[in-house]
Amino acid sequence: MLLRLKNIKKSFGINEVLKDINLDIKKNSVIGLVGLNGAWKTTLANIISLEESIDNGQILKTNENMRIHYLRQSTTYKENNFNYLVENKQDELQAIFKKTSYLGLNKVNEWTNEQFNHLSGGEKTKLLLSEVFNTNPDLVILDEPTNHLDFRGIDWLIKEIKQYVGTILVISHDRFFLDQVVDIIAELEHGIIKCYNGNYTTYRDEKLKSIEIEKHHYEEQRKKERQIDEEINRLKKWSYQSHKNAPDKAKKMGVRKGGKEFLRSKAKKKDVQIKSKIKRLEKMKEEGIEKPKEEEQVLFDFVSDKKSGRCLVSAEQLSKHFEKEYLFKNSQFSINRGEKIGLIGVNGCGKTTLIKMILGEDHDYQGKLFVSKSAKIAYLSQDVLDLDEEKSIEEMIAVYDKVLQTKIRTYLASSGITNRMVRQKVKSLSLGERTRIKLIFLIIQKNNVLILDEPTNHLDLHSRETLEKTLSLYQGTVIIASHDRYLLEKITNKLLIFDNKKIQRIEEGFKEYQQKKEIKKDKDYELMLIQNRITYILSEMNKYKTDDDAYHTLKNEFFTLMNRKKKIEIKGEEKNEY
């Protein structure tokens, strides 16, 4: 055991946010901390890092000298947090710079003060991650580490975590990432922790099964309660009729003295049975299962204006460069009505730049870019900090007419934004809650094209799944720049690949593209093995005379390998995979 949390309680004013937290953090484990936006995961992480006080409970450490490195979300770090990299770039920082090169940040040790003063979210994240795994603490806490990372960065982080000798607690909503690295999921819900062994997929399966079992038990209990209610009503009816009919029944039986009282006493015995049944029902309700809490229903209901031409965007010989460096050049592609397009490429390849060009915010490019006048575009940027932090949502809504105000409030409520949160200033809301708000203001626009730049950043797991369902049903055109593999797999049916300074259209979705990419990787590896063997055989053949048996054996293997190589190459060309 590295760290144990026992009966931890935490309140802010009258709001008890952590009710009874019990969590064992074992050595060399990777724990995924999950929960809805606003579940107070960051507060719990602050407590675990010993930076936040508790109201009640105990935090037990097995090592008083335990070293903890807590990496918060990149938005909490300012440029001056990286001054040490400018001031001291020598021996002790060389390992950090080496790791940054794997993440696509080149020659960081040669960066100027100006470059460090204008870091993107992705650059901050990569620098911070490189430092974390260079210091080797006992416990690493990572808060949304995959936000702003491209596929290469996420793969690097997965590899680092798997190789790391130590304990890692990661707060994340990236399902692919969680599936790859964690061995325990700790779900924070209603101020209580529940742990599940396994990765994210295992946790979701187990949780959904658990909910179904609880529902079944609850329904069985309700069925028994209804049966008891029916029995009580039947007995009450019998008792009422017995008391009412006692005089007439005694008269018919010819019993004069005491007959009525006898029949009524018989009815009173039934009253005792009825009271017993009522007590039994009340006890069952008191001790029975509470109605299972339903998972929060988040509504993202985009409405499409279907009026649009077939071709919405097309590019001919499109090029874009900054100073002498090209992002992409001489690229041709189109985006048609109803397509769900994924923009795929490493950070800095030009995805966001292309989006700005389509939106008409960037005209400084070469070639032709056509955007149909019928394209009514709604755009969600990845920056959730652009909302006015000093305003409340109520103030933001006030600029609309009353009908639209009511509609917005309905959407907000169904998306988990409470009346209390509507009255709060934006700066008090979590990044996930801000993302939901931005999506709501997107929904009220009548559009036929959605452009989403990293839409699942900061959204909790349940909200991501709901957004996927909504986008799959959306009738308009969707353009998504994202590194959320699960989102891309479920939504996209076409891709624009940014590679080798070109934008290439692929006539398939992300899932099919990745599968073919893996097949190609396997084939490339097989071709490499064959070529190595061929080279070896040719060198060995030179050692023998042409009439030696060994020469003929090697010659036969040579022709077999050449035929195999040719078949693999022809098959690859026929499929025209890339």
C-alpha positions in Angstrom: 0.0 0.0 0.0 1.3 3.5 -0.9 -1.6 5.7 0.3 -4.9 5.0 2.0 -7.9 7.3 2.3 -10.4 6.4 5.1 -13.8 8.0 5.5 -12.7 11.3 3.9 -15.3 14.1 4.1 -15.1 17.6 2.5 -17.6 20.4 2.4 -17.6 23.9 0.9 -20.0 25.9 3.1 -23.2 23.9 3.4 -22.4 21.8 0.3 -20.9 18.4 1.2 -19.0 17.5 -1.9 -17.1 14.4 -0.6 -19.3 12.3 1.7 -17.4 9.2 2.6 -14.3 8.5 0.5 -12.4 5.2 1.0 -9.7 4.5 -1.5 -6.6 2.3 -1.4 -3.8 3.4 -3.7 -1.4 0.5 -4.2 2.2 0.6 -5.3 2.9 0.2 -9.1 -0.8 0.5 -9.9 -2.5 2.7 -12.5 -5.8 4.1 -11.3 -8.3 5.9 -13.6 -10.4 8.4 -11.6 -13.6 9.0 -13.5 -16.9 10.8 -12.9 -19.3 13.4 -14.4 -18.2 17.0 -14.9 -18.6 18.7 -11.5 -18.2 15.5 -9.5 -15.3 17.1 -7.6 -12.5 14.9 -9.0 -10.0 17.7 -9.0 -10.8 18.4 -5.3 -10.1 14.8 -4.5 -6.9 14.9 -6.5 -5.9 18.0 -4.5 -6.6 16.1 -1.3 -4.5 13.1 -2.4 -1.6 15.4 -3.4 -1.9 16.8 0.2 -2.6 20.3 -1.2 -6.2 20.4 0.1 -7.4 20.1 3.7 -10.1 17.6 4.8 -13.0 18.0 7.3 -13.0 14.5 8.5 -11.2 11.1 7.9 -7.6 10.0 7.6 -4.9 10.0 5.0 -2.4 7.2 5.8 1.0 7.1 4.1 3.3 4.2 4.2 6.3 6.5 3.5 6.5 9.9 5.1 9.0 10.9 2.4 6.8 10.0 -0.4 7.3 12.2 -3.5 4.1 13.3 -5.4 4.1 15.0 -8.8 0.8 16.5 -9.7 0.3 17.6 -13.3 -2.8 19.7 -13.6 -4.6 20.6 -16.9 -2.5 22.8 -19.2 -5.0 25.7 -18.9 -3.9 26.3 -15.3 -0.3 26.9 -16.3 0.9 30.3 -17.4 3.9 31.0 -19.6 6.1 32.0 -16.6 5.8 28.5 -15.2 8.3 27.5 -17.9 10.9 30.2 -17.2 13.3 27.6 -15.7 13.6 26.1 -19.2 14.9 29.4 -20.5 17.2 30.1 -17.5 18.8 26.6 -17.3 18.9 24.5 -20.4 22.0 22.4 -19.5 22.7 18.9 -18.2 19.8 18.3 -15.9 17.3 19.3 -18.6 18.8 17.3 -21.5 16.6 14.3 -20.6 13.5 16.5 -20.7 14.4 17.8 -24.1 15.1 14.3 -25.4 11.6 13.2 -24.4 10.0 16.3 -26.0 11.6 15.3 -29.4 9.5 12.1 -29.2 6.4 14.2 -28.8 7.1 16.3 -31.9 8.7 19.4 -30.2 12.0 19.8 -32.0 15.1 21.5 -30.6 13.4 22.9 -27.4 16.8 23.6 -26.0 17.2 26.2 -28.7 13.9 27.9 -28.2 13.9 31.6 -27.4 12.1 33.4 -24.5 9.6 34.6 -27.1 8.7 31.0 -28.0 8.2 30.0 -24.4 6.0 33.1 -23.9 3.6 31.9 -26.6 3.0 28.2 -25.8 0.0 26.4 -27.1 -2.0 24.1 -24.9 -0.4 21.1 -26.6 3.1 22.5 -26.2 2.5 23.1 -22.4 1.2 19.6 -22.0 4.2 18.0 -23.7 6.7 20.0 -21.8 5.0 19.2 -18.5 4.7 15.5 -19.3 8.3 15.3 -20.2 9.3 16.7 -16.9 7.0 14.4 -14.9 8.5 11.2 -16.2 12.0 12.6 -15.8 11.7 13.1 -12.0 10.5 9.6 -11.1 8.2 10.4 -8.2 6.4 7.7 -6.1 3.0 8.9 -7.1 2.1 10.7 -10.3 -1.3 12.5 -10.6 -2.3 13.4 -14.2 -5.4 15.6 -14.8 -6.6 15.2 -18.4 -3.1 14.5 -19.8 -4.3 13.6 -23.3 -6.1 16.9 -24.0 -4.1 18.7 -26.8 -2.1 15.6 -27.6 -2.1 14.1 -31.1 -2.1 10.4 -31.8 1.7 10.2 -31.6 1.7 12.0 -28.3 -1.0 9.8 -26.8 0.9 6.6 -28.0 4.1 8.0 -26.4 2.3 8.7 -23.1 0.7 5.1 -23.1 4.2 3.7 -23.6 5.7 5.8 -20.8 3.0 4.8 -18.3 3.4 1.1 -19.1 7.1 1.3 -18.6 6.9 3.5 -15.4 7.9 2.0 -12.1 5.7 3.8 -9.7 2.0 4.6 -9.0 -0.1 6.7 -11.3 -3.5 8.2 -10.7 -5.0 9.7 -13.9 -8.2 11.8 -14.3 -9.3 11.3 -17.8 -12.3 11.1 -20.1 -10.3 9.5 -23.0 -11.7 6.1 -23.3 -9.1 4.7 -25.6 -6.3 5.9 -23.3 -8.0 4.5 -20.2 -8.5 1.1 -21.9 -4.8 1.0 -22.7 -3.2 2.0 -19.3 -5.4 1.5 -16.2 -5.9 -1.6 -14.2 -8.4 0.0 -11.8 -11.3 2.4 -12.4 -12.3 4.5 -9.4 -15.7 6.2 -10.1 -16.5 9.3 -8.0 -20.3 9.6 -7.9 -22.5 11.5 -5.4 -19.5 12.1 -3.1 -18.6 8.4 -2.8 -15.9 6.2 -4.6 -16.6 2.8 -6.1 -13.7 0.8 -7.6 -13.8 -1.6 -10.5 -11.0 -3.9 -11.5 -10.0 -3.7 -15.1 -10.0 -0.9 -17.8 -12.7 1.5 -18.9 -14.6 -1.0 -21.1 -14.7 -3.5 -18.3 -15.9 -0.9 -15.9 -18.7 0.3 -18.3 -19.9 -3.3 -18.9 -19.9 -4.0 -15.2 -21.6 -0.8 -14.2 -24.3 -1.2 -16.8 -24.9 -4.8 -15.7 -25.0 -3.6 -12.0 -27.6 -1.0 -12.9 -29.7 -3.6 -14.7 -29.5 -6.0 -11.7 -30.5 -3.2 -9.3 -33.4 -2.2 -11.6 -34.5 -5.9 -11.7 -34.3 -6.3 -7.9 -36.2 -3.0 -7.4 -38.9 -4.1 -9.8 -39.2 -7.4 -8.1 -39.6 -5.6 -4.7 -42.2 -3.3 -6.2 -44.0 -6.3 -7.6 -44.2 -7.9 -4.0 -45.3 -4.5 -2.6 -48.1 -4.3 -5.1 -49.2 -7.9 -4.2 -49.3 -7.0 -0.5 -51.2 -3.8 -1.3 -53.8 -5.8 -3.3 -54.1 -8.3 -0.4 -54.5 -5.5 2.1 -57.2 -3.9 -0.1 -58.9 -7.2 -0.4 -58.9 -7.8 3.4 -60.0 -4.2 4.1 -62.9 -4.7 1.7 -63.8 -8.0 3.3 -63.6 -6.4 6.8 -65.8 -3.5 5.8 -68.4 -5.8 4.3 -68.2 -8.1 7.3 -68.9 -5.3 9.7 -71.6 -3.8 7.5 -73.4 -7.1 6.8 -73.1 -8.5 10.4 -76.7 -7.5 11.5 -78.4 -8.8 8.3 -76.3 -12.0 8.3 -77.2 -12.7 12.0 -80.9 -12.1 11.2 -80.8 -14.5 8.2 -79.0 -17.1 10.4 -81.8 -16.8 12.9 -79.4 -15.9 15.7 -80.9 -13.4 18.0 -78.7 -12.9 21.0 -75.1 -12.0 20.5 -75.1 -13.1 16.8 -74.2 -9.7 15.5 -71.3 -9.3 18.0 -70.0 -12.7 17.2 -69.8 -11.9 13.5 -68.2 -8.6 14.2 -65.5 -10.1 16.4 -64.7 -12.5 13.6 -64.3 -9.4 11.3 -62.0 -7.8 13.9 -59.7 -10.8 13.7 -59.3 -10.1 10.1 -58.5 -6.5 11.1 -55.5 -7.8 13.1 -54.3 -9.7 9.9 -54.7 -6.5 7.9 -52.6 -4.5 10.4 -49.9 -7.2 10.3 -49.8 -7.0 6.5 -49.5 -3.2 6.7 -46.6 -3.5 9.1 -45.0 -6.0 6.9 -45.3 -3.7 3.9 -44.0 -0.7 5.8 -41.0 -2.7 7.0 -40.3 -4.0 3.4 -40.4 -0.4 2.1 -38.1 0.8 5.0 -35.5 -2.0 4.5 -36.0 -2.5 0.8 -33.8 -1.4 -2.1 -33.9 2.3 -3.0 -34.8 3.1 -6.6 -31.6 3.0 -8.6 -30.3 6.4 -9.7 -30.5 6.7 -13.5 -27.4 7.9 -15.3 -27.5 11.6 -16.0 -29.4 12.2 -19.3 -27.4 14.7 -21.3 -29.1 16.1 -24.4 -27.3 17.4 -27.5 -30.0 17.8 -30.1 -28.5 19.4 -33.1 -31.1 20.5 -35.7 -30.1 20.6 -39.3 -31.3 22.9 -42.0 -31.3 20.5 -44.9 -31.2 23.1 -47.6 -27.7 22.9 -49.1 -26.1 21.9 -52.4 -24.2 18.6 -52.9 -20.7 20.1 -52.8 -20.2 22.3 -49.8 -16.4 22.7 -49.8 -13.8 22.1 -52.5 -10.1 22.9 -52.9 -7.8 23.0 -55.9 -4.0 23.3 -55.6 -4.5 24.6 -52.1 -1.4 25.7 -50.3 -0.7 27.5 -47.0 2.6 28.5 -45.5 4.0 30.6 -42.6 7.2 32.4 -43.6 9.1 29.7 -45.6 7.5 26.7 -43.9 4.5 25.0 -45.7 1.7 23.5 -43.7 0.3 21.9 -46.8 0.7 22.5 -50.6 -1.0 21.7 -53.9 -3.8 19.8 -52.2 -7.1 18.9 -53.8 -10.2 17.6 -52.0 -13.9 18.1 -51.6 -16.5 17.8 -48.8 -20.1 16.9 -49.8 -23.5 17.3 -48.2 -24.2 14.8 -45.4 -20.6 13.5 -45.1 -19.0 13.1 -41.7 -15.4 14.0 -42.2 -12.5 13.4 -39.8 -9.4 15.7 -40.0 -6.4 13.5 -39.1 -2.8 14.6 -38.5 -0.2 15.5 -35.9 -0.3 18.7 -33.9 0.7 21.7 -36.1 -0.1 20.0 -39.4 -2.7 22.7 -40.3 -6.1 21.2 -39.2 -7.2 24.3 -37.3 -5.8 26.5 -40.0 -7.9 24.8 -42.6 -11.0 25.2 -40.4 -10.3 29.0 -40.2 -9.9 29.1 -44.0 -13.3 27.4 -44.4 -14.9 29.8 -41.9 -13.5 32.8 -43.9 -11.2 33.9 -41.1 -8.0 33.3 -43.0 -7.6 34.4 -46.6 -3.8 34.3 -46.8 -3.4 31.1 -48.9 -2.6 30.0 -52.4 -4.8 28.0 -54.8 -8.6 27.9 -54.8 -11.0 27.2 -51.9 -14.7 27.1 -52.6 -17.3 27.3 -49.8 -20.9 27.0 -50.9 -23.1 30.0 -50.0 -25.7 27.4 -48.9 -23.4 26.1 -46.2 -24.7 27.4 -42.8 -21.8 26.7 -40.5 -21.9 26.3 -36.7 -18.4 26.1 -35.2 -17.2 24.8 -31.9 -13.6 25.8 -31.1 -11.5 23.9 -28.6 -10.9 27.0 -26.5 -13.4 26.9 -23.6 -11.8 29.9 -22.0 -13.2 32.4 -24.5 -16.5 32.7 -22.6 -16.7 35.9 -20.5 -15.7 34.6 -17.1 -17.3 37.5 -15.2 -20.7 36.9 -16.7 -23.3 34.4 -15.6 -25.1 32.1 -18.0 -28.3 34.0 -17.1 -26.7 37.2 -18.4 -25.6 35.5 -21.6 -29.1 34.2 -22.2 -30.7 37.7 -21.6 -29.8 39.0 -25.1 -32.2 36.5 -26.8 -36.0 36.8 -27.1 -38.2 35.1 -24.5 -39.1 32.1 -26.7 -35.4 31.3 -27.3 -34.5 32.0 -23.7 -37.0 29.3 -22.6 -35.6 26.9 -25.2 -32.0 27.5 -24.1 -32.9 26.9 -20.4 -34.6 23.6 -21.4 -31.5 22.5 -23.2 -29.2 23.6 -20.3 -31.4 21.7 -17.8 -31.4 18.5 -19.9 -27.6 18.8 -20.2 -27.0 18.8 -16.5 -26.7 22.6 -16.0 -28.8 23.4 -12.9 -30.6 26.6 -12.1 -27.9 27.3 -9.4 -25.2 27.0 -12.1 -27.1 29.3 -14.5 -26.9 32.0 -11.9 -23.2 31.5 -11.2 -20.3 33.3 -13.0 -18.7 31.3 -15.8 -15.4 31.3 -13.9 -16.8 29.1 -11.2 -17.8 26.4 -13.7 -15.6 23.4 -14.7 -14.1 23.2 -18.2 -16.5 20.4 -19.0 -19.5 22.4 -17.9 -18.3 25.3 -20.1 -18.0 23.0 -23.1 -21.6 21.8 -22.5 -22.7 25.5 -22.5 -20.9 26.2 -25.7 -22.6 23.2 -27.3 -26.0 24.4 -26.2 -25.4 27.8 -27.9 -24.3 25.8 -31.0 -27.5 23.8 -30.9 -29.9 26.8 -31.2 -28.4 27.8 -34.5 -30.1 26.6 -37.6 -27.2 25.0 -39.6 -26.4 22.3 -42.1 -22.6 22.1 -41.3 -21.1 21.4 -37.9 -17.3 22.1 -37.5 -16.0 20.7 -34.3 -12.5 21.3 -33.1 -11.6 18.7 -30.3 -15.3 18.7 -29.2 -14.8 16.0 -26.5 -12.0 17.8 -24.7 -13.2 18.4 -21.1 -16.5 16.4 -21.6 -17.1 13.6 -19.1 -17.4 10.0 -20.4 -21.2 9.9 -20.4 -21.4 13.3 -22.3 -19.0 11.9 -24.9 -21.1 8.8 -25.5 -24.3 11.0 -25.8 -22.5 13.4 -28.2 -21.6 10.4 -30.4 -25.2 9.2 -30.5 -26.4 12.8 -31.4 -23.8 13.2 -34.2 -24.6 9.8 -35.7 -28.2 10.9 -36.0 -27.4 14.4 -37.3 -28.6 14.8 -40.9 -26.2 17.6 -41.9 -22.5 17.6 -42.6 -19.9 17.2 -39.8 -16.3 18.1 -39.9 -14.4 16.9 -36.8 -10.8 17.6 -35.8 -10.2 15.3 -33.0 -7.8 12.8 -31.3 -10.6 10.9 -29.6 -10.2 7.6 -31.4 -13.6 6.3 -30.2 -15.5 9.4 -31.4 -13.7 9.2 -34.8 -14.4 5.4 -35.2 -18.1 5.8 -34.4 -18.9 9.0 -36.5 -16.6 9.4 -39.5 -17.3 7.9 -42.9 -14.7 10.0 -44.8 -11.3 11.4 -43.8 -8.9 14.3 -44.8 -5.4 13.1 -43.9 -2.7 15.7 -43.3 0.6 14.0 -44.1 3.8 14.9 -45.9 2.6 18.5 -46.3 -0.5 17.3 -48.3 -4.2 17.0 -47.6 -5.5 13.8 -49.0 -9.1 12.6 -49.0 -9.7 9.0 -48.0 -13.0 7.3 -49.0 -13.5 5.5 -45.7 -14.0 6.2 -42.0 -11.3 6.2 -39.3 -11.9 2.6 -38.1 -11.4 1.1 -41.6 -8.4 3.4 -42.2 -6.7 2.3 -39.0 -7.4 -1.4 -39.7 -5.8 -1.0 -43.2 -2.9 0.9 -41.7 -2.2 -2.0 -39.3 -2.4 -4.5 -42.2 0.1 -2.3 -44.2 2.4 -2.1 -41.2 2.3 -6.0 -40.9 3.0 -6.3 -44.6 5.9 -3.8 -44.5 7.4 -5.7 -41.6 7.0 -9.0 -43.6 8.6 -7.4 -46.7 11.5 -6.2 -44.5 12.1 -9.8 -43.2 11.9 -11.2 -46.7 14.4 -8.6 -48.0 16.8 -9.3 -45.2 16.6 -13.0 -45.9 17.1 -12.5 -49.6 20.2 -10.4 -48.9 21.6 -13.1 -46.6 20.9 -15.8 -49.2 22.7 -13.9 -52.0 25.7 -13.5 -49.8 25.7 -17.2 -48.9 25.3 -18.4 -52.5 28.6 -16.7 -53.3 30.3 -19.2 -51.0 29.3 -22.3 -53.1 29.8 -23.5 -56.6 26.8 -23.7 -58.9 26.7 -27.5 -58.9 26.7 -27.8 -55.1 23.6 -29.0 -53.4 23.7 -26.2 -50.9 23.8 -23.7 -53.8 20.6 -25.2 -55.3 18.8 -25.2 -51.9 19.6 -21.5 -51.4 18.6 -20.8 -55.0 15.2 -22.4 -54.6 14.6 -20.5 -51.4 15.6 -17.3 -53.2 13.0 -17.8 -55.9 10.3 -18.7 -53.3 11.0 -15.5 -51.4 11.0 -13.4 -54.6 7.6 -14.8 -55.6 6.2 -14.1 -52.1 7.6 -10.6 -52.2 6.0 -10.0 -55.6 2.6 -11.3 -54.5 2.6 -9.0 -51.4 3.5 -5.9 -53.5 0.9 -6.7 -56.2 -1.8 -7.2 -53.6 -0.9 -3.9 -52.0 -1.1 -2.1 -55.4 -4.5 -3.7 -56.3 -6.1 -2.5 -53.0 -4.6 0.9 -53.5 -4.5 1.3 -49.8 -2.6 4.6 -49.5 
